[in-house]
């Protein structure tokens, strides 16, 4: 059933989600480079934004997986897509406020699943695809990244025969600029594709394109631009957590973390798996701490972040289902407007609250402490483990 009004709203909401995805996940590519001083914070973010845009045009395999491998295209309707996107936005801005590096990818997938179950029941979800291409990689990828980063860091430190390469070293700075560039491109090949897949689902639901059609070029363009603009905002709260919260990063660690993440993410993009780039980047950073002798790793913080990872899919799914039910209660066309307004109001409240504890390019590299990070309020200094 064609509904141009709702379809336009879906596209606008998708662009909004992609924007939140950009600033929420900026840290995945730039946190180590910013933390070690290889690039100034604003310069690193601008570079990542441009290369995210480039990466978004390099592959559509992940978009195809989202469009056809998560839920049944025959059961999809526009309010389901709206509910999924709005549920993901709510979870993204919530975790951003608390500086939690959670998965925007899983928030989006969880939101769509929750809305679809609310609409057509669990049978409309392609659970085999969820397990094979979402859940299994989400468990394996960060562990693989952690191990590879630990090995790479250990080898790199032995090869350089130094305990810490100075950030002013020209060679190491060039290496980190190269690694953050590659990781930014890799991020674009994976994360930007997910929103493209959801918009494609909306076009199928509206009857604009046939089932199993490829993603239109205009969808690729607007999604690429949206995630690039979001990246440009910075997402400084999460950059601080990833750059300073888990371990103190040296230039060698930063380079190894980013190269490891790039390899894992590009491999998943090649196979069309909608991997969580956040999980991979976090695993790599923790791995460099493990691979560095006498380096402190804050496992208590890592444990709390892992808890957030576990609840992301069901929490975003609940938000997506609630958004769908509210639309249906109000009336599908007008309901889209009402639910969108509610979510925008929530985002405004979160943004205003974040201004009380502002983190930006000027203070993102301030010394880490429990007093300036919401995640660390309940932490105990003695929980830090020497590796």
ABEGO torsion letter per residue (X at the ends): XBBAAAAAAAAAAAAAAAAAAAAAAAAAAAAAAAAAGABBAAAAAAAAAAAAAAAAAABAAAAAAAAAAABBAAABBAAAAAAAAAAAAAAAAAAAAAGBBBBAAAAAAAAAAAAAAAAAEAAABBAAAAAAAAAAAAAAAAAAAAAAAAAAAAAAAAAAGBABBBAABAAAAAAAAAAAAAAAAAAAAAAAAAAAAAAAAAAAAAGABBBGBBBBAAAAAAAAAAAAAAAAAGGAAAAAAAAAAABBBBAAAAAAAAAAAAAAAAAAAAAGBBBBAAAAAAAAAAAAAAABBGBBBBAAAAAAAAAAAAAAAAAAAAAAAAAAAAAAAAEAAAAAAAAAAAAAAAAAAAAAAAAABBBBAAAAABBBBAAABAAAAABBAAABBBX
